[in-house]
Amino acid sequence: MNSLVIRALIFIAFIFSGLMHLSHGQVLAPSTVMAGPTNDGKAIDKGIAYILMIIALIVTYLAH
């Protein structure tokens, strides 16, 4: 046989063996949590407030 045909058969066998393993996979149940944006505005606001508080403490300490 031609070496190209042998390589093609090995490649096809590799693909089919991968497909056979997919049939044994576990199906996950759908999530009950809504998939939406994960941007939490309250966390961002709290982070900005903490940064401003630290800046205010530093300025107060340096001015004292």
Predicted model as a PDB file, atoms N, CA, C, CB and O in Angstrom, pLDDT in the B-factor column:
MODEL        1                                                                  
ATOM      1  N   MET A   1       0.834  -1.188   0.000  1.00 62.00           N  
ATOM      2  CA  MET A   1       0.000   0.000   0.000  1.00 62.00           C  
ATOM      3  C   MET A   1       0.875   1.246   0.000  1.00 62.00           C  
ATOM      4  CB  MET A   1      -0.947   0.001   1.210  1.00 62.00           C  
ATOM      5  O   MET A   1       2.031   1.245   0.421  1.00 62.00           O  
ATOM      6  N   ASN A   2       0.277   2.262  -0.477  1.00 80.00           N  
ATOM      7  CA  ASN A   2       0.962   3.539  -0.514  1.00 80.00           C  
ATOM      8  C   ASN A   2       1.043   4.106   0.906  1.00 80.00           C  
ATOM      9  CB  ASN A   2       0.237   4.527  -1.468  1.00 80.00           C  
ATOM     10  O   ASN A   2       0.123   3.911   1.700  1.00 80.00           O  
ATOM     11  N   SER A   3       2.132   4.802   1.231  1.00 84.00           N  
ATOM     12  CA  SER A   3       2.286   5.351   2.581  1.00 84.00           C  
ATOM     13  C   SER A   3       1.245   6.428   2.875  1.00 84.00           C  
ATOM     14  CB  SER A   3       3.688   5.925   2.759  1.00 84.00           C  
ATOM     15  O   SER A   3       0.890   6.645   4.034  1.00 84.00           O  
ATOM     16  N   LEU A   4       0.762   7.095   1.849  1.00 84.00           N  
ATOM     17  CA  LEU A   4      -0.278   8.105   2.029  1.00 84.00           C  
ATOM     18  C   LEU A   4      -1.594   7.452   2.456  1.00 84.00           C  
ATOM     19  CB  LEU A   4      -0.478   8.912   0.731  1.00 84.00           C  
ATOM     20  O   LEU A   4      -2.316   7.994   3.293  1.00 84.00           O  
ATOM     21  N   VAL A   5      -1.901   6.299   1.884  1.00 85.00           N  
ATOM     22  CA  VAL A   5      -3.128   5.580   2.247  1.00 85.00           C  
ATOM     23  C   VAL A   5      -3.028   5.075   3.687  1.00 85.00           C  
ATOM     24  CB  VAL A   5      -3.383   4.392   1.271  1.00 85.00           C  
ATOM     25  O   VAL A   5      -4.009   5.127   4.429  1.00 85.00           O  
ATOM     26  N   ILE A   6      -1.861   4.592   4.083  1.00 86.00           N  
ATOM     27  CA  ILE A   6      -1.669   4.101   5.446  1.00 86.00           C  
ATOM     28  C   ILE A   6      -1.834   5.246   6.438  1.00 86.00           C  
ATOM     29  CB  ILE A   6      -0.278   3.446   5.602  1.00 86.00           C  
ATOM     30  O   ILE A   6      -2.481   5.087   7.473  1.00 86.00           O  
ATOM     31  N   ARG A   7      -1.248   6.397   6.123  1.00 85.00           N  
ATOM     32  CA  ARG A   7      -1.397   7.560   7.004  1.00 85.00           C  
ATOM     33  C   ARG A   7      -2.849   8.007   7.085  1.00 85.00           C  
ATOM     34  CB  ARG A   7      -0.522   8.717   6.517  1.00 85.00           C  
ATOM     35  O   ARG A   7      -3.320   8.382   8.158  1.00 85.00           O  
ATOM     36  N   ALA A   8      -3.560   7.974   5.972  1.00 86.00           N  
ATOM     37  CA  ALA A   8      -4.970   8.360   5.969  1.00 86.00           C  
ATOM     38  C   ALA A   8      -5.799   7.406   6.815  1.00 86.00           C  
ATOM     39  CB  ALA A   8      -5.512   8.398   4.539  1.00 86.00           C  
ATOM     40  O   ALA A   8      -6.688   7.846   7.544  1.00 86.00           O  
ATOM     41  N   LEU A   9      -5.524   6.097   6.732  1.00 86.00           N  
ATOM     42  CA  LEU A   9      -6.255   5.124   7.535  1.00 86.00           C  
ATOM     43  C   LEU A   9      -5.969   5.297   9.028  1.00 86.00           C  
ATOM     44  CB  LEU A   9      -5.896   3.707   7.096  1.00 86.00           C  
ATOM     45  O   LEU A   9      -6.873   5.166   9.853  1.00 86.00           O  
ATOM     46  N   ILE A  10      -4.718   5.591   9.375  1.00 86.00           N  
ATOM     47  CA  ILE A  10      -4.380   5.828  10.781  1.00 86.00           C  
ATOM     48  C   ILE A  10      -5.089   7.080  11.281  1.00 86.00           C  
ATOM     49  CB  ILE A  10      -2.848   5.966  10.965  1.00 86.00           C  
ATOM     50  O   ILE A  10      -5.598   7.099  12.402  1.00 86.00           O  
ATOM     51  N   PHE A  11      -5.126   8.116  10.464  1.00 86.00           N  
ATOM     52  CA  PHE A  11      -5.809   9.349  10.846  1.00 86.00           C  
ATOM     53  C   PHE A  11      -7.302   9.107  11.041  1.00 86.00           C  
ATOM     54  CB  PHE A  11      -5.584  10.435   9.790  1.00 86.00           C  
ATOM     55  O   PHE A  11      -7.881   9.587  12.015  1.00 86.00           O  
ATOM     56  N   ILE A  12      -7.922   8.381  10.141  1.00 84.00           N  
ATOM     57  CA  ILE A  12      -9.353   8.079  10.252  1.00 84.00           C  
ATOM     58  C   ILE A  12      -9.623   7.229  11.487  1.00 84.00           C  
ATOM     59  CB  ILE A  12      -9.857   7.354   8.987  1.00 84.00           C  
ATOM     60  O   ILE A  12     -10.606   7.456  12.192  1.00 84.00           O  
ATOM     61  N   ALA A  13      -8.750   6.243  11.757  1.00 85.00           N  
ATOM     62  CA  ALA A  13      -8.921   5.411  12.944  1.00 85.00           C  
ATOM     63  C   ALA A  13      -8.790   6.251  14.212  1.00 85.00           C  
ATOM     64  CB  ALA A  13      -7.893   4.268  12.952  1.00 85.00           C  
ATOM     65  O   ALA A  13      -9.521   6.028  15.178  1.00 85.00           O  
ATOM     66  N   PHE A  14      -7.878   7.203  14.220  1.00 84.00           N  
ATOM     67  CA  PHE A  14      -7.701   8.081  15.371  1.00 84.00           C  
ATOM     68  C   PHE A  14      -8.952   8.935  15.597  1.00 84.00           C  
ATOM     69  CB  PHE A  14      -6.466   8.981  15.174  1.00 84.00           C  
ATOM     70  O   PHE A  14      -9.402   9.089  16.732  1.00 84.00           O  
ATOM     71  N   ILE A  15      -9.507   9.482  14.530  1.00 82.00           N  
ATOM     72  CA  ILE A  15     -10.723  10.299  14.634  1.00 82.00           C  
ATOM     73  C   ILE A  15     -11.884   9.454  15.147  1.00 82.00           C  
ATOM     74  CB  ILE A  15     -11.083  10.927  13.263  1.00 82.00           C  
ATOM     75  O   ILE A  15     -12.613   9.884  16.040  1.00 82.00           O  
ATOM     76  N   PHE A  16     -12.061   8.260  14.596  1.00 80.00           N  
ATOM     77  CA  PHE A  16     -13.167   7.400  15.025  1.00 80.00           C  
ATOM     78  C   PHE A  16     -12.998   6.948  16.478  1.00 80.00           C  
ATOM     79  CB  PHE A  16     -13.272   6.177  14.108  1.00 80.00           C  
ATOM     80  O   PHE A  16     -13.986   6.813  17.200  1.00 80.00           O  
ATOM     81  N   SER A  17     -11.765   6.716  16.909  1.00 79.00           N  
ATOM     82  CA  SER A  17     -11.569   6.317  18.300  1.00 79.00           C  
ATOM     83  C   SER A  17     -11.921   7.474  19.240  1.00 79.00           C  
ATOM     84  CB  SER A  17     -10.110   5.857  18.531  1.00 79.00           C  
ATOM     85  O   SER A  17     -12.449   7.245  20.329  1.00 79.00           O  
ATOM     86  N   GLY A  18     -11.637   8.692  18.835  1.00 74.00           N  
ATOM     87  CA  GLY A  18     -12.031   9.854  19.620  1.00 74.00           C  
ATOM     88  C   GLY A  18     -13.535  10.020  19.666  1.00 74.00           C  
ATOM     89  O   GLY A  18     -14.088  10.389  20.702  1.00 74.00           O  
ATOM     90  N   LEU A  19     -14.203   9.752  18.556  1.00 71.00           N  
ATOM     91  CA  LEU A  19     -15.661   9.855  18.532  1.00 71.00           C  
ATOM     92  C   LEU A  19     -16.307   8.777  19.384  1.00 71.00           C  
ATOM     93  CB  LEU A  19     -16.175   9.763  17.103  1.00 71.00           C  
ATOM     94  O   LEU A  19     -17.358   9.006  19.983  1.00 71.00           O  
ATOM     95  N   MET A  20     -15.692   7.604  19.445  1.00 71.00           N  
ATOM     96  CA  MET A  20     -16.242   6.538  20.269  1.00 71.00           C  
ATOM     97  C   MET A  20     -16.161   6.888  21.758  1.00 71.00           C  
ATOM     98  CB  MET A  20     -15.504   5.228  19.994  1.00 71.00           C  
ATOM     99  O   MET A  20     -17.040   6.512  22.533  1.00 71.00           O  
ATOM    100  N   HIS A  21     -15.118   7.601  22.151  1.00 68.00           N  
ATOM    101  CA  HIS A  21     -14.983   7.997  23.550  1.00 68.00           C  
ATOM    102  C   HIS A  21     -15.987   9.086  23.914  1.00 68.00           C  
ATOM    103  CB  HIS A  21     -13.560   8.480  23.830  1.00 68.00           C  
ATOM    104  O   HIS A  21     -16.371   9.201  25.078  1.00 68.00           O  
ATOM    105  N   LEU A  22     -16.412   9.873  22.955  1.00 65.00           N  
ATOM    106  CA  LEU A  22     -17.397  10.914  23.238  1.00 65.00           C  
ATOM    107  C   LEU A  22     -18.735  10.321  23.646  1.00 65.00           C  
ATOM    108  CB  LEU A  22     -17.577  11.813  22.025  1.00 65.00           C  
ATOM    109  O   LEU A  22     -19.481  10.947  24.399  1.00 65.00           O  
ATOM    110  N   SER A  23     -19.052   9.136  23.167  1.00 62.00           N  
ATOM    111  CA  SER A  23     -20.336   8.533  23.498  1.00 62.00           C  
ATOM    112  C   SER A  23     -20.394   8.081  24.951  1.00 62.00           C  
ATOM    113  CB  SER A  23     -20.610   7.359  22.582  1.00 62.00           C  
ATOM    114  O   SER A  23     -21.482   7.834  25.472  1.00 62.00           O  
ATOM    115  N   HIS A  24     -19.245   7.968  25.617  1.00 63.00           N  
ATOM    116  CA  HIS A  24     -19.204   7.552  27.014  1.00 63.00           C  
ATOM    117  C   HIS A  24     -19.177   8.739  27.964  1.00 63.00           C  
ATOM    118  CB  HIS A  24     -17.999   6.674  27.258  1.00 63.00           C  
ATOM    119  O   HIS A  24     -19.073   8.554  29.177  1.00 63.00           O  
ATOM    120  N   GLY A  25     -19.268   9.953  27.437  1.00 62.00           N  
ATOM    121  CA  GLY A  25     -19.196  11.147  28.278  1.00 62.00           C  
ATOM    122  C   GLY A  25     -20.437  11.332  29.120  1.00 62.00           C  
ATOM    123  O   GLY A  25     -21.494  10.771  28.833  1.00 62.00           O  
ATOM    124  N   GLN A  26     -20.294  12.122  30.154  1.00 65.00           N  
ATOM    125  CA  GLN A  26     -21.400  12.387  31.064  1.00 65.00           C  
ATOM    126  C   GLN A  26     -22.127  13.637  30.589  1.00 65.00           C  
ATOM    127  CB  GLN A  26     -20.897  12.554  32.531  1.00 65.00           C  
ATOM    128  O   GLN A  26     -21.498  14.639  30.251  1.00 65.00           O  
ATOM    129  N   VAL A  27     -23.450  13.573  30.565  1.00 66.00           N  
ATOM    130  CA  VAL A  27     -24.252  14.715  30.180  1.00 66.00           C  
ATOM    131  C   VAL A  27     -24.574  15.497  31.449  1.00 66.00           C  
ATOM    132  CB  VAL A  27     -25.552  14.275  29.426  1.00 66.00           C  
ATOM    133  O   VAL A  27     -25.125  14.946  32.403  1.00 66.00           O  
ATOM    134  N   LEU A  28     -24.232  16.772  31.455  1.00 68.00           N  
ATOM    135  CA  LEU A  28     -24.473  17.600  32.623  1.00 68.00           C  
ATOM    136  C   LEU A  28     -25.875  18.181  32.585  1.00 68.00           C  
ATOM    137  CB  LEU A  28     -23.438  18.715  32.712  1.00 68.00           C  
ATOM    138  O   LEU A  28     -26.385  18.520  31.516  1.00 68.00           O  
ATOM    139  N   ALA A  29     -26.490  18.295  33.733  1.00 68.00           N  
ATOM    140  CA  ALA A  29     -27.816  18.886  33.836  1.00 68.00           C  
ATOM    141  C   ALA A  29     -27.708  20.386  33.592  1.00 68.00           C  
ATOM    142  CB  ALA A  29     -28.453  18.592  35.223  1.00 68.00           C  
ATOM    143  O   ALA A  29     -26.699  20.999  33.940  1.00 68.00           O  
ATOM    144  N   PRO A  30     -28.725  20.975  33.007  1.00 69.00           N  
ATOM    145  CA  PRO A  30     -28.672  22.421  32.782  1.00 69.00           C  
ATOM    146  C   PRO A  30     -28.633  23.172  34.113  1.00 69.00           C  
ATOM    147  CB  PRO A  30     -29.883  22.882  31.945  1.00 69.00           C  
ATOM    148  O   PRO A  30     -29.242  22.755  35.098  1.00 69.00           O  
ATOM    149  N   SER A  31     -27.929  24.248  34.118  1.00 65.00           N  
ATOM    150  CA  SER A  31     -27.766  25.035  35.334  1.00 65.00           C  
ATOM    151  C   SER A  31     -29.050  25.785  35.656  1.00 65.00           C  
ATOM    152  CB  SER A  31     -26.593  26.017  35.190  1.00 65.00           C  
ATOM    153  O   SER A  31     -29.769  26.228  34.760  1.00 65.00           O  
ATOM    154  N   THR A  32     -29.323  25.919  36.935  1.00 66.00           N  
ATOM    155  CA  THR A  32     -30.513  26.660  37.343  1.00 66.00           C  
ATOM    156  C   THR A  32     -30.240  28.151  37.445  1.00 66.00           C  
ATOM    157  CB  THR A  32     -31.027  26.140  38.671  1.00 66.00           C  
ATOM    158  O   THR A  32     -31.170  28.955  37.517  1.00 66.00           O  
ATOM    159  N   VAL A  33     -28.963  28.520  37.453  1.00 65.00           N  
ATOM    160  CA  VAL A  33     -28.597  29.926  37.527  1.00 65.00           C  
ATOM    161  C   VAL A  33     -28.628  30.511  36.122  1.00 65.00           C  
ATOM    162  CB  VAL A  33     -27.196  30.110  38.179  1.00 65.00           C  
ATOM    163  O   VAL A  33     -28.126  29.910  35.172  1.00 65.00           O  
ATOM    164  N   MET A  34     -29.217  31.676  36.008  1.00 64.00           N  
ATOM    165  CA  MET A  34     -29.278  32.328  34.698  1.00 64.00           C  
ATOM    166  C   MET A  34     -27.876  32.739  34.269  1.00 64.00           C  
ATOM    167  CB  MET A  34     -30.222  33.561  34.731  1.00 64.00           C  
ATOM    168  O   MET A  34     -27.118  33.305  35.057  1.00 64.00           O  
ATOM    169  N   ALA A  35     -27.547  32.460  33.052  1.00 61.00           N  
ATOM    170  CA  ALA A  35     -26.247  32.844  32.517  1.00 61.00           C  
ATOM    171  C   ALA A  35     -26.365  34.276  32.023  1.00 61.00           C  
ATOM    172  CB  ALA A  35     -25.781  31.877  31.370  1.00 61.00           C  
ATOM    173  O   ALA A  35     -27.000  34.539  31.001  1.00 61.00           O  
ATOM    174  N   GLY A  36     -25.767  35.178  32.735  1.00 61.00           N  
ATOM    175  CA  GLY A  36     -25.821  36.582  32.370  1.00 61.00           C  
ATOM    176  C   GLY A  36     -24.484  37.225  32.608  1.00 61.00           C  
ATOM    177  O   GLY A  36     -23.500  36.548  32.906  1.00 61.00           O  
ATOM    178  N   PRO A  37     -24.447  38.526  32.478  1.00 62.00           N  
ATOM    179  CA  PRO A  37     -23.177  39.210  32.712  1.00 62.00           C  
ATOM    180  C   PRO A  37     -22.752  39.073  34.171  1.00 62.00           C  
ATOM    181  CB  PRO A  37     -23.286  40.694  32.327  1.00 62.00           C  
ATOM    182  O   PRO A  37     -23.585  39.085  35.077  1.00 62.00           O  
ATOM    183  N   THR A  38     -21.469  38.946  34.380  1.00 65.00           N  
ATOM    184  CA  THR A  38     -20.950  38.753  35.724  1.00 65.00           C  
ATOM    185  C   THR A  38     -20.435  40.052  36.319  1.00 65.00           C  
ATOM    186  CB  THR A  38     -19.849  37.719  35.714  1.00 65.00           C  
ATOM    187  O   THR A  38     -19.818  40.036  37.384  1.00 65.00           O  
ATOM    188  N   ASN A  39     -20.672  41.168  35.662  1.00 66.00           N  
ATOM    189  CA  ASN A  39     -20.220  42.448  36.155  1.00 66.00           C  
ATOM    190  C   ASN A  39     -21.112  42.861  37.320  1.00 66.00           C  
ATOM    191  CB  ASN A  39     -20.232  43.516  35.030  1.00 66.00           C  
ATOM    192  O   ASN A  39     -22.320  43.031  37.158  1.00 66.00           O  
ATOM    193  N   ASP A  40     -20.512  43.019  38.488  1.00 71.00           N  
ATOM    194  CA  ASP A  40     -21.263  43.393  39.674  1.00 71.00           C  
ATOM    195  C   ASP A  40     -20.968  44.855  39.983  1.00 71.00           C  
ATOM    196  CB  ASP A  40     -20.906  42.477  40.886  1.00 71.00           C  
ATOM    197  O   ASP A  40     -19.865  45.190  40.415  1.00 71.00           O  
ATOM    198  N   GLY A  41     -21.938  45.714  39.766  1.00 76.00           N  
ATOM    199  CA  GLY A  41     -21.751  47.144  39.972  1.00 76.00           C  
ATOM    200  C   GLY A  41     -21.487  47.503  41.416  1.00 76.00           C  
ATOM    201  O   GLY A  41     -20.749  48.449  41.691  1.00 76.00           O  
ATOM    202  N   LYS A  42     -22.078  46.761  42.353  1.00 80.00           N  
ATOM    203  CA  LYS A  42     -21.872  47.053  43.770  1.00 80.00           C  
ATOM    204  C   LYS A  42     -20.425  46.791  44.173  1.00 80.00           C  
ATOM    205  CB  LYS A  42     -22.823  46.214  44.634  1.00 80.00           C  
ATOM    206  O   LYS A  42     -19.858  47.542  44.967  1.00 80.00           O  
ATOM    207  N   ALA A  43     -19.835  45.755  43.647  1.00 82.00           N  
ATOM    208  CA  ALA A  43     -18.439  45.446  43.974  1.00 82.00           C  
ATOM    209  C   ALA A  43     -17.507  46.526  43.442  1.00 82.00           C  
ATOM    210  CB  ALA A  43     -18.039  44.075  43.400  1.00 82.00           C  
ATOM    211  O   ALA A  43     -16.536  46.893  44.104  1.00 82.00           O  
ATOM    212  N   ILE A  44     -17.798  47.033  42.258  1.00 84.00           N  
ATOM    213  CA  ILE A  44     -16.969  48.101  41.678  1.00 84.00           C  
ATOM    214  C   ILE A  44     -17.095  49.365  42.517  1.00 84.00           C  
ATOM    215  CB  ILE A  44     -17.378  48.386  40.207  1.00 84.00           C  
ATOM    216  O   ILE A  44     -16.097  50.023  42.811  1.00 84.00           O  
ATOM    217  N   ASP A  45     -18.329  49.704  42.902  1.00 86.00           N  
ATOM    218  CA  ASP A  45     -18.549  50.880  43.740  1.00 86.00           C  
ATOM    219  C   ASP A  45     -17.844  50.748  45.083  1.00 86.00           C  
ATOM    220  CB  ASP A  45     -20.041  51.103  43.956  1.00 86.00           C  
ATOM    221  O   ASP A  45     -17.255  51.709  45.576  1.00 86.00           O  
ATOM    222  N   LYS A  46     -17.903  49.567  45.670  1.00 88.00           N  
ATOM    223  CA  LYS A  46     -17.252  49.342  46.959  1.00 88.00           C  
ATOM    224  C   LYS A  46     -15.733  49.470  46.825  1.00 88.00           C  
ATOM    225  CB  LYS A  46     -17.625  47.953  47.515  1.00 88.00           C  
ATOM    226  O   LYS A  46     -15.078  50.025  47.707  1.00 88.00           O  
ATOM    227  N   GLY A  47     -15.175  48.961  45.732  1.00 86.00           N  
ATOM    228  CA  GLY A  47     -13.739  49.073  45.505  1.00 86.00           C  
ATOM    229  C   GLY A  47     -13.307  50.518  45.353  1.00 86.00           C  
ATOM    230  O   GLY A  47     -12.280  50.921  45.899  1.00 86.00           O  
ATOM    231  N   ILE A  48     -14.085  51.305  44.612  1.00 90.00           N  
ATOM    232  CA  ILE A  48     -13.768  52.724  44.451  1.00 90.00           C  
ATOM    233  C   ILE A  48     -13.872  53.444  45.788  1.00 90.00           C  
ATOM    234  CB  ILE A  48     -14.705  53.377  43.418  1.00 90.00           C  
ATOM    235  O   ILE A  48     -13.048  54.306  46.096  1.00 90.00           O  
ATOM    236  N   ALA A  49     -14.888  53.093  46.589  1.00 91.00           N  
ATOM    237  CA  ALA A  49     -15.035  53.719  47.899  1.00 91.00           C  
ATOM    238  C   ALA A  49     -13.848  53.399  48.795  1.00 91.00           C  
ATOM    239  CB  ALA A  49     -16.332  53.265  48.566  1.00 91.00           C  
ATOM    240  O   ALA A  49     -13.365  54.279  49.508  1.00 91.00           O  
ATOM    241  N   TYR A  50     -13.367  52.163  48.776  1.00 91.00           N  
ATOM    242  CA  TYR A  50     -12.209  51.800  49.589  1.00 91.00           C  
ATOM    243  C   TYR A  50     -10.956  52.574  49.157  1.00 91.00           C  
ATOM    244  CB  TYR A  50     -11.952  50.290  49.495  1.00 91.00           C  
ATOM    245  O   TYR A  50     -10.181  53.036  49.995  1.00 91.00           O  
ATOM    246  N   ILE A  51     -10.776  52.705  47.863  1.00 92.00           N  
ATOM    247  CA  ILE A  51      -9.610  53.442  47.363  1.00 92.00           C  
ATOM    248  C   ILE A  51      -9.683  54.901  47.793  1.00 92.00           C  
ATOM    249  CB  ILE A  51      -9.518  53.343  45.821  1.00 92.00           C  
ATOM    250  O   ILE A  51      -8.686  55.470  48.237  1.00 92.00           O  
ATOM    251  N   LEU A  52     -10.864  55.510  47.664  1.00 92.00           N  
ATOM    252  CA  LEU A  52     -11.021  56.910  48.073  1.00 92.00           C  
ATOM    253  C   LEU A  52     -10.816  57.066  49.578  1.00 92.00           C  
ATOM    254  CB  LEU A  52     -12.412  57.435  47.674  1.00 92.00           C  
ATOM    255  O   LEU A  52     -10.252  58.067  50.021  1.00 92.00           O  
ATOM    256  N   MET A  53     -11.268  56.089  50.372  1.00 92.00           N  
ATOM    257  CA  MET A  53     -11.068  56.152  51.813  1.00 92.00           C  
ATOM    258  C   MET A  53      -9.582  56.074  52.171  1.00 92.00           C  
ATOM    259  CB  MET A  53     -11.837  55.025  52.504  1.00 92.00           C  
ATOM    260  O   MET A  53      -9.113  56.792  53.054  1.00 92.00           O  
ATOM    261  N   ILE A  54      -8.858  55.214  51.493  1.00 91.00           N  
ATOM    262  CA  ILE A  54      -7.418  55.102  51.746  1.00 91.00           C  
ATOM    263  C   ILE A  54      -6.716  56.398  51.363  1.00 91.00           C  
ATOM    264  CB  ILE A  54      -6.814  53.914  50.963  1.00 91.00           C  
ATOM    265  O   ILE A  54      -5.828  56.860  52.081  1.00 91.00           O  
ATOM    266  N   ILE A  55      -7.107  56.985  50.240  1.00 92.00           N  
ATOM    267  CA  ILE A  55      -6.506  58.262  49.824  1.00 92.00           C  
ATOM    268  C   ILE A  55      -6.818  59.353  50.856  1.00 92.00           C  
ATOM    269  CB  ILE A  55      -7.028  58.683  48.417  1.00 92.00           C  
ATOM    270  O   ILE A  55      -5.950  60.159  51.194  1.00 92.00           O  
ATOM    271  N   ALA A  56      -8.070  59.374  51.356  1.00 91.00           N  
ATOM    272  CA  ALA A  56      -8.441  60.370  52.364  1.00 91.00           C  
ATOM    273  C   ALA A  56      -7.638  60.174  53.643  1.00 91.00           C  
ATOM    274  CB  ALA A  56      -9.942  60.294  52.669  1.00 91.00           C  
ATOM    275  O   ALA A  56      -7.216  61.152  54.260  1.00 91.00           O  
ATOM    276  N   LEU A  57      -7.423  58.932  54.049  1.00 90.00           N  
ATOM    277  CA  LEU A  57      -6.622  58.680  55.256  1.00 90.00           C  
ATOM    278  C   LEU A  57      -5.169  59.123  55.062  1.00 90.00           C  
ATOM    279  CB  LEU A  57      -6.670  57.183  55.627  1.00 90.00           C  
ATOM    280  O   LEU A  57      -4.564  59.694  55.971  1.00 90.00           O  
ATOM    281  N   ILE A  58      -4.621  58.865  53.897  1.00 89.00           N  
ATOM    282  CA  ILE A  58      -3.238  59.265  53.623  1.00 89.00           C  
ATOM    283  C   ILE A  58      -3.113  60.782  53.619  1.00 89.00           C  
ATOM    284  CB  ILE A  58      -2.761  58.688  52.276  1.00 89.00           C  
ATOM    285  O   ILE A  58      -2.175  61.328  54.200  1.00 89.00           O  
ATOM    286  N   VAL A  59      -4.048  61.468  52.969  1.00 88.00           N  
ATOM    287  CA  VAL A  59      -4.015  62.928  52.925  1.00 88.00           C  
ATOM    288  C   VAL A  59      -4.183  63.501  54.322  1.00 88.00           C  
ATOM    289  CB  VAL A  59      -5.109  63.470  51.991  1.00 88.00           C  
ATOM    290  O   VAL A  59      -3.490  64.450  54.688  1.00 88.00           O  
ATOM    291  N   THR A  60      -5.094  62.935  55.110  1.00 86.00           N  
ATOM    292  CA  THR A  60      -5.303  63.409  56.485  1.00 86.00           C  
ATOM    293  C   THR A  60      -4.041  63.195  57.316  1.00 86.00           C  
ATOM    294  CB  THR A  60      -6.505  62.681  57.139  1.00 86.00           C  
ATOM    295  O   THR A  60      -3.647  64.075  58.082  1.00 86.00           O  
ATOM    296  N   TYR A  61      -3.415  62.050  57.174  1.00 83.00           N  
ATOM    297  CA  TYR A  61      -2.194  61.763  57.929  1.00 83.00           C  
ATOM    298  C   TYR A  61      -1.081  62.733  57.530  1.00 83.00           C  
ATOM    299  CB  TYR A  61      -1.743  60.302  57.697  1.00 83.00           C  
ATOM    300  O   TYR A  61      -0.363  63.234  58.395  1.00 83.00           O  
ATOM    301  N   LEU A  62      -0.932  63.004  56.229  1.00 82.00           N  
ATOM    302  CA  LEU A  62       0.138  63.892  55.777  1.00 82.00           C  
ATOM    303  C   LEU A  62      -0.155  65.337  56.166  1.00 82.00           C  
ATOM    304  CB  LEU A  62       0.322  63.780  54.258  1.00 82.00           C  
ATOM    305  O   LEU A  62       0.779  66.091  56.438  1.00 82.00           O  
ATOM    306  N   ALA A  63      -1.426  65.747  56.201  1.00 81.00           N  
ATOM    307  CA  ALA A  63      -1.765  67.122  56.562  1.00 81.00           C  
ATOM    308  C   ALA A  63      -1.661  67.351  58.059  1.00 81.00           C  
ATOM    309  CB  ALA A  63      -3.167  67.460  56.085  1.00 81.00           C  
ATOM    310  O   ALA A  63      -1.471  68.486  58.496  1.00 81.00           O  
ATOM    311  N   HIS A  64      -1.779  66.318  58.835  1.00 71.00           N  
ATOM    312  CA  HIS A  64      -1.738  66.472  60.286  1.00 71.00           C  
ATOM    313  C   HIS A  64      -0.314  66.674  60.664  1.00 71.00           C  
ATOM    314  CB  HIS A  64      -2.346  65.256  61.027  1.00 71.00           C  
ATOM    315  O   HIS A  64      -0.006  66.831  61.846  1.00 71.00           O  
TER     316      HIS A  64                                                      
ENDMDL                                                                          
END                                                                             
